[in-house]
């Protein structure tokens, strides 16, 4: 019996080694014939053994894989809650200030802040304060200003800084309602918004919903709040000597899940603004990144170039080895089921809902990252035998169809699922 057990274990080891060898060999062969660049690292966190490494130390444009670093930084800093509103009360006034929270009227948090503002008896004043950097991230594409995935960063965002509107049976509907008079119907639409003003366009007889970022300002926020609350909100000069109290959003897990599962760029940027305020007293993404690299991520195999929270910037550069190291840190520090719940799940949710399916049983829990000509996937795989593995698969600068690249990735990961 002992002989057969040893023989069985030996056959598994040989099969695993063969798979690792074949995957490595195929990746190298593909690199020679393909015009694009790829990297793949597979790691077992329990045995602490690297199983496959193909270009693992090379730098790639990570796209939304960047959000994994944002998540870890926010998780370490903000703990279990985020500040949703700063306020200061006098006998007849309520003075409020934004906290860069991404949640207000954005379909994430409950009615706590809204009810607080509706029920106050005092006159409401909002401070004319701002974040400590540009509303757009370094390296963002300027001509993406009208696309839903690139709203402005701000200190007091409302509605995710995005206007949603559509024509329903010829009737124009918009959220927020405030912008309705600034939406123009045209026979054909080339752009959905003017670049430098909040003037929007909708195509006649088109039933689809438009989601378009709006240009925000504290003047606009005061007007939007006045419209929503049905009471006057007055903009006043910033005051820095007030002893603010805070309303907290306690459901931070749902915010993390939203950011990672549907790859929400706005949440990612706003969370790093909040981190910057906590660690450097500046609403600054760059301050948050600097702190994280020096205090949380100083042990990465290769130091990344990290410039934004969302991964919209092509200036970002990370290696597969560094992504695997980050994912290992998360695996060690966060209970496994809680950790996996944050991620898109193959065949079930988010950006992986239509891929990585085996008999309705999930085996991939991972974050996608996509920009034009770039697609990455980093996360966890639970194999047929129940082995828990960490991987990072990065593809840059391809000119072929993204479906072709994704098919190759799925083939590789399915081979790993069936072997280890």
C-alpha positions in Angstrom: 0.0 0.0 0.0 2.8 2.4 0.9 4.4 1.6 -2.5 1.3 2.6 -4.4 0.8 5.8 -2.4 4.4 6.8 -3.1 3.9 5.9 -6.8 0.6 7.9 -6.9 2.3 11.0 -5.3 5.2 10.7 -7.7 2.8 10.6 -10.7 1.1 13.8 -9.5 4.5 15.5 -9.1 5.6 14.4 -12.6 2.3 15.6 -14.1 2.6 19.0 -12.4 6.2 19.4 -13.5 5.3 18.4 -17.0 2.5 21.0 -17.1 4.8 23.7 -15.8 7.4 22.8 -18.4 4.9 22.7 -21.3 3.3 26.0 -20.3 6.7 27.7 -20.0 7.7 26.2 -23.4 4.6 27.3 -25.1 4.8 30.8 -23.7 8.4 31.1 -25.0 7.4 29.8 -28.4 4.4 32.1 -28.6 6.6 35.1 -27.8 8.9 34.3 -30.7 6.0 34.2 -33.2 3.7 36.8 -31.7 4.3 40.5 -32.1 3.1 41.3 -28.6 4.6 40.9 -25.1 3.3 38.6 -22.4 4.2 37.5 -18.9 3.0 34.8 -16.6 3.8 33.8 -13.0 2.1 31.0 -11.0 2.8 30.6 -7.3 1.8 28.3 -4.5 1.4 30.3 -1.3 1.3 27.3 1.0 4.5 25.7 -0.2 5.9 29.1 -1.1 7.1 27.7 -4.4 7.1 29.5 -7.8 5.7 27.0 -10.3 5.9 29.0 -13.5 7.8 32.2 -14.3 7.7 33.7 -17.8 8.9 37.3 -18.1 7.9 37.7 -14.4 10.4 40.4 -13.7 9.6 42.5 -16.8 7.4 45.6 -16.6 4.0 45.8 -18.1 1.2 48.3 -18.4 -1.2 46.8 -15.9 -4.4 48.8 -16.7 -7.0 48.0 -14.0 -4.8 45.5 -12.3 -3.6 48.7 -10.6 -6.8 48.6 -8.6 -5.4 45.7 -6.6 -2.7 48.1 -5.2 -5.4 50.7 -4.6 -7.5 48.1 -2.7 -4.7 46.9 -0.5 -3.6 50.5 0.3 -7.2 51.6 1.2 -7.8 48.3 3.2 -4.7 48.9 5.3 -5.3 52.6 5.9 -9.1 53.1 6.1 -9.9 49.9 8.0 -13.6 49.3 8.3 -15.2 52.7 7.5 -14.7 55.9 5.4 -15.6 59.5 6.2 -18.7 60.4 4.2 -19.2 64.0 5.3 -17.5 66.6 7.4 -19.8 69.0 9.3 -19.7 71.8 11.9 -22.8 73.1 13.7 -23.5 76.4 15.3 -26.8 77.6 16.8 -28.2 78.5 13.4 -25.8 77.1 10.8 -24.7 73.7 9.4 -21.3 74.1 7.7 -20.4 71.1 5.5 -17.3 70.0 3.6 -16.6 67.1 1.3 -14.4 64.2 2.3 -13.8 62.8 -1.2 -16.2 60.0 -0.4 -17.3 58.3 -3.7 -20.6 57.1 -2.3 -23.1 60.0 -2.0 -26.1 59.5 -4.3 -24.0 56.9 -6.2 -25.9 53.8 -5.5 -23.6 52.5 -2.8 -24.4 53.9 0.6 -27.7 54.2 2.3 -29.5 57.4 3.1 -27.5 58.5 6.1 -25.9 61.6 4.7 -29.0 62.6 2.7 -31.3 62.1 5.7 -28.9 64.1 7.9 -29.0 67.0 5.4 -32.7 66.9 4.8 -33.6 66.8 8.5 -31.3 69.6 9.7 -33.1 72.7 10.8 -30.1 75.1 10.4 -29.2 76.9 7.3 -26.7 74.9 5.2 -23.4 76.3 4.0 -20.8 74.4 2.0 -17.1 75.3 2.1 -15.3 76.2 -1.1 -12.5 73.7 -0.6 -10.9 71.4 -3.2 -8.6 68.4 -3.6 -4.9 69.0 -3.7 -4.2 67.9 -7.3 -5.7 67.9 -10.8 -9.2 66.5 -11.4 -7.7 64.2 -13.9 -4.9 61.7 -13.3 -1.4 61.8 -14.7 -1.3 60.2 -18.1 -5.1 60.0 -18.6 -6.3 60.3 -22.2 -7.7 63.9 -22.6 -10.2 62.9 -25.3 -11.8 60.3 -23.0 -13.5 63.2 -21.0 -17.0 62.2 -22.2 -16.8 58.5 -21.4 -18.4 57.1 -18.2 -15.2 55.5 -17.0 -13.3 58.9 -16.6 -15.2 61.2 -14.3 -13.4 64.0 -12.5 -11.9 63.5 -9.1 -13.3 65.9 -6.5 -13.7 66.7 -2.8 -17.5 66.6 -2.8 -18.6 64.2 -5.6 -22.3 63.6 -6.2 -23.9 61.0 -8.4 -20.4 59.6 -9.0 -19.8 62.9 -11.0 -21.7 61.2 -13.9 -25.0 62.3 -15.6 -27.3 59.5 -16.7 -29.9 60.3 -19.3 -32.0 58.8 -22.0 -35.1 59.2 -24.2 -38.0 57.0 -23.2 -41.0 57.2 -25.5 -39.7 60.6 -26.7 -39.5 61.9 -23.1 -36.1 63.0 -21.8 -35.2 61.6 -18.4 -32.0 62.5 -16.5 -30.3 61.8 -13.1 -29.7 64.3 -11.7 -32.7 66.2 -12.9 -30.8 69.4 -12.6 -29.1 69.0 -16.0 -32.2 68.3 -18.0 -32.3 71.7 -19.6 -28.7 71.3 -20.7 -29.3 68.2 -22.7 -29.9 68.8 -26.5 -31.6 66.4 -28.9 -29.9 66.0 -32.3 -30.5 63.8 -35.4 -27.0 62.4 -35.0 -24.5 62.6 -32.2 -20.7 62.7 -32.5 -19.8 63.5 -28.9 -22.1 63.2 -25.9 -20.7 66.4 -24.1 -18.9 69.6 -25.0 -15.3 69.3 -23.7 -15.3 72.6 -21.6 -18.9 73.0 -20.5 -21.8 70.9 -19.2 -23.7 70.8 -22.5 -24.9 67.3 -23.4 -26.3 65.6 -26.5 -28.7 62.8 -27.1 -29.6 61.2 -30.4 -33.3 61.4 -31.3 -35.1 58.0 -31.4 -32.2 56.4 -29.5 -33.5 54.5 -26.4 -30.0 53.7 -24.9 -28.9 55.3 -21.6 -26.1 57.7 -21.8 -23.6 57.9 -18.9 -21.5 61.0 -19.2 -19.2 62.7 -16.7 -20.0 66.3 -15.9 -17.6 69.1 -15.1 -17.9 69.6 -11.4 -17.2 72.6 -9.0 -18.3 73.6 -5.6 -20.7 76.1 -7.1 -22.3 73.2 -9.0 -22.3 71.0 -5.8 -24.2 73.8 -3.9 -26.7 74.0 -6.7 -27.1 70.2 -7.0 -27.6 69.9 -3.2 -30.1 72.8 -3.2 -32.1 71.0 -6.0 -32.0 67.6 -4.2 -32.8 68.9 -0.7 -35.3 71.5 -1.9 -33.7 74.0 0.3 -30.9 76.6 -0.2 -27.3 75.5 0.2 -24.9 78.5 0.2 -21.3 78.4 -1.0 -18.9 80.2 1.4 -15.1 80.7 1.5 -13.0 77.9 3.0 -12.3 77.9 6.7 -9.5 75.7 8.1 -10.0 76.3 11.8 -13.3 74.5 12.3 -13.5 71.5 14.6 -15.4 69.2 12.2 -17.3 66.1 13.1 -17.8 63.3 10.6 -20.5 61.0 9.4 -19.0 57.5 8.5 -20.0 55.0 6.0 -19.7 51.6 7.8 -20.3 49.4 4.8 -16.8 49.7 3.2 -16.7 46.1 2.0 -19.4 46.9 -0.5 -17.3 49.8 -1.8 -14.3 47.5 -2.2 -16.4 44.9 -4.0 -17.9 47.5 -6.3 -14.4 48.8 -7.2 -12.9 45.4 -8.0 -15.9 43.5 -9.4 -17.0 46.0 -12.0 -13.7 47.8 -12.1 -15.0 51.2 -11.0 -12.4 53.8 -11.8 -14.1 56.6 -9.9 -14.2 54.7 -6.6 -10.5 53.8 -6.9 -9.4 57.4 -7.4 -11.6 58.7 -4.6 -10.4 56.1 -2.1 -6.8 57.1 -2.7 -7.7 60.7 -2.1 -9.1 59.7 1.2 -5.9 57.7 2.0 -3.8 60.7 1.1 -5.8 62.8 3.6 -5.3 60.2 6.3 -1.6 59.6 5.9 -0.3 63.0 4.7 -3.2 65.5 5.4 -3.6 66.1 1.7 -6.4 64.9 -0.6 -3.8 63.6 -3.0 -3.5 60.3 -4.9 0.2 60.8 -5.3 0.7 61.3 -1.5 -1.3 58.0 -0.9 0.8 56.1 -3.4 4.1 57.4 -2.0 3.0 56.4 1.6 1.9 52.9 0.4 5.1 52.2 -1.4 7.2 53.2 1.6 5.1 51.6 4.3 3.1 48.7 2.9 4.8 47.6 -0.3 8.5 48.2 0.3 9.1 44.4 -0.1 7.9 44.1 -3.7 10.4 42.3 -6.0 10.5 45.2 -8.4 9.6 48.8 -7.6 6.6 49.8 -9.7 5.9 53.0 -11.4 2.5 53.8 -10.0 0.7 57.1 -10.8 -3.1 56.7 -10.3 -5.7 54.7 -8.4 -7.7 53.3 -11.3 -5.1 52.2 -13.9 -6.4 54.6 -16.6 -2.9 55.9 -17.0 -0.4 54.2 -19.4 2.4 55.6 -17.2 1.8 52.8 -14.7 4.3 49.9 -14.9 4.1 46.7 -12.8 5.7 43.3 -13.0 3.8 39.9 -12.8 6.2 39.1 -9.8 5.1 42.2 -7.9 1.4 41.5 -8.5 1.9 37.9 -7.2 3.7 39.3 -4.2 0.8 41.7 -3.5 -1.8 39.0 -3.9 0.2 36.8 -1.5 0.2 39.6 1.1 -3.6 39.9 0.7 -4.0 36.2 1.0 -2.0 36.1 4.3 -3.6 39.2 5.9 -7.3 38.8 4.9 -9.5 35.8 5.6 -9.8 33.8 2.4 -13.6 33.8 1.9 -13.7 37.5 2.7 -10.9 38.2 0.2 -12.4 36.1 -2.6 -15.7 37.9 -2.2 -14.2 41.2 -3.3 -13.1 39.7 -6.7 -14.9 39.1 -10.0 -15.7 35.4 -10.2 -15.3 33.4 -13.4 -18.7 32.6 -14.9 -20.5 34.4 -12.2 -19.9 38.1 -11.6 -18.4 41.3 -12.8 -15.9 41.5 -15.6 -15.5 37.7 -15.6 -19.2 36.8 -15.8 -18.9 35.4 -19.3 -15.6 33.6 -19.1 -13.7 31.0 -17.1 -16.7 28.6 -16.6 -16.4 24.9 -15.8 -19.7 23.2 -15.2 -21.1 26.2 -13.4 -18.3 25.8 -10.8 -16.1 28.9 -10.3 -12.3 28.4 -10.3 -11.0 31.8 -11.1 -11.2 34.8 -8.7 -9.2 37.6 -10.4 -9.0 41.2 -11.4 -9.1 42.1 -15.1 -7.2 45.0 -16.6 -7.9 46.2 -20.0 -6.8 49.2 -22.2 -6.6 49.3 -25.9 -4.1 46.6 -27.0 -3.5 45.5 -23.4 -5.2 42.8 -21.3 -4.1 41.5 -17.9 -5.6 39.1 -15.3 -4.2 38.6 -11.8 -5.7 36.8 -8.8 -6.4 33.3 -7.5 -7.2 29.9 -9.0 -8.6 27.0 -7.1 -7.7 23.8 -9.1 -9.7 20.6 -9.6 -7.8 19.0 -6.7 -8.5 22.0 -4.5 -5.1 23.5 -4.6 -5.0 27.3 -4.0 -2.7 29.1 -6.4 -1.8 32.8 -7.1 -1.2 34.0 -10.7 -0.6 37.1 -12.8 -1.0 36.9 -16.5 -0.2 40.1 -18.5 -0.4 40.8 -22.2 0.7 44.1 -23.7 0.8 45.7 -27.2 -1.1 43.1 -29.2 -2.7 44.0 -32.5 -4.8 40.8 -32.8 -8.3 40.5 -31.5 -8.6 40.6 -27.7 -10.8 37.5 -28.0 -7.8 35.6 -29.3 -5.6 36.7 -26.4 -8.2 35.9 -23.9 -8.8 32.4 -25.4 -5.0 31.7 -25.0 -5.1 32.8 -21.4 -8.2 30.7 -20.7 -6.6 27.6 -22.3 -3.5 28.1 -20.1 -5.5 28.5 -16.8 -7.7 25.6 -17.6 -4.7 23.4 -18.1 -3.4 24.5 -14.7 -6.9 23.9 -13.2 -6.9 20.3 -14.4 -3.3 19.5 -13.4 -2.4 21.0 -10.0 
